[in-house]
């Protein structure tokens, strides 16, 4: 099992994406720069999507029980959750793509360095 795992780690480490992330020492320094208004709008939209997501669905559920009308949550829940999802996607479009790539590149470098270190210490 260890041999198969080591081979898998080596194969992943050989990809261009991982090699460039490690060789360029991908970091999170881009997060230190002042965010643009578009990025701030995106982050605000992502935060808003969480506020109008499950809390609103829960509110419709409570309202539905209080008013003895299951249609409130049956219709309002999915509509509200769908709206929340659209707002989240807008936020990701405005700000998430740039920062997600930076974060994932850093995470790839850190993870693979740890995995490669672990694989080197394993016998066989």
Secondary structure as the mmCIF struct_conf table of DSSP 4:
data_model
#
loop_
_struct_conf.conf_type_id
_struct_conf.id
_struct_conf.beg_label_comp_id
_struct_conf.beg_label_asym_id
_struct_conf.beg_label_seq_id
_struct_conf.end_label_comp_id
_struct_conf.end_label_asym_id
_struct_conf.end_label_seq_id
HELX_RH_AL_P HELX_RH_AL_P1 UNK A 2 UNK A 13
TURN_TY1_P TURN_TY1_P1 UNK A 14 UNK A 14
BEND BEND1 UNK A 15 UNK A 15
HELX_RH_AL_P HELX_RH_AL_P2 UNK A 16 UNK A 23
TURN_TY1_P TURN_TY1_P2 UNK A 24 UNK A 25
BEND BEND2 UNK A 28 UNK A 28
HELX_RH_3T_P HELX_RH_3T_P1 UNK A 29 UNK A 32
BEND BEND3 UNK A 33 UNK A 33
HELX_LH_PP_P HELX_LH_PP_P1 UNK A 34 UNK A 36
HELX_RH_AL_P HELX_RH_AL_P3 UNK A 37 UNK A 52
TURN_TY1_P TURN_TY1_P3 UNK A 53 UNK A 53
HELX_RH_AL_P HELX_RH_AL_P4 UNK A 54 UNK A 66
TURN_TY1_P TURN_TY1_P4 UNK A 67 UNK A 68
TURN_TY1_P TURN_TY1_P5 UNK A 70 UNK A 70
HELX_RH_AL_P HELX_RH_AL_P5 UNK A 71 UNK A 91
HELX_RH_PI_P HELX_RH_PI_P1 UNK A 92 UNK A 96
HELX_RH_AL_P HELX_RH_AL_P6 UNK A 97 UNK A 121
BEND BEND4 UNK A 122 UNK A 122
#
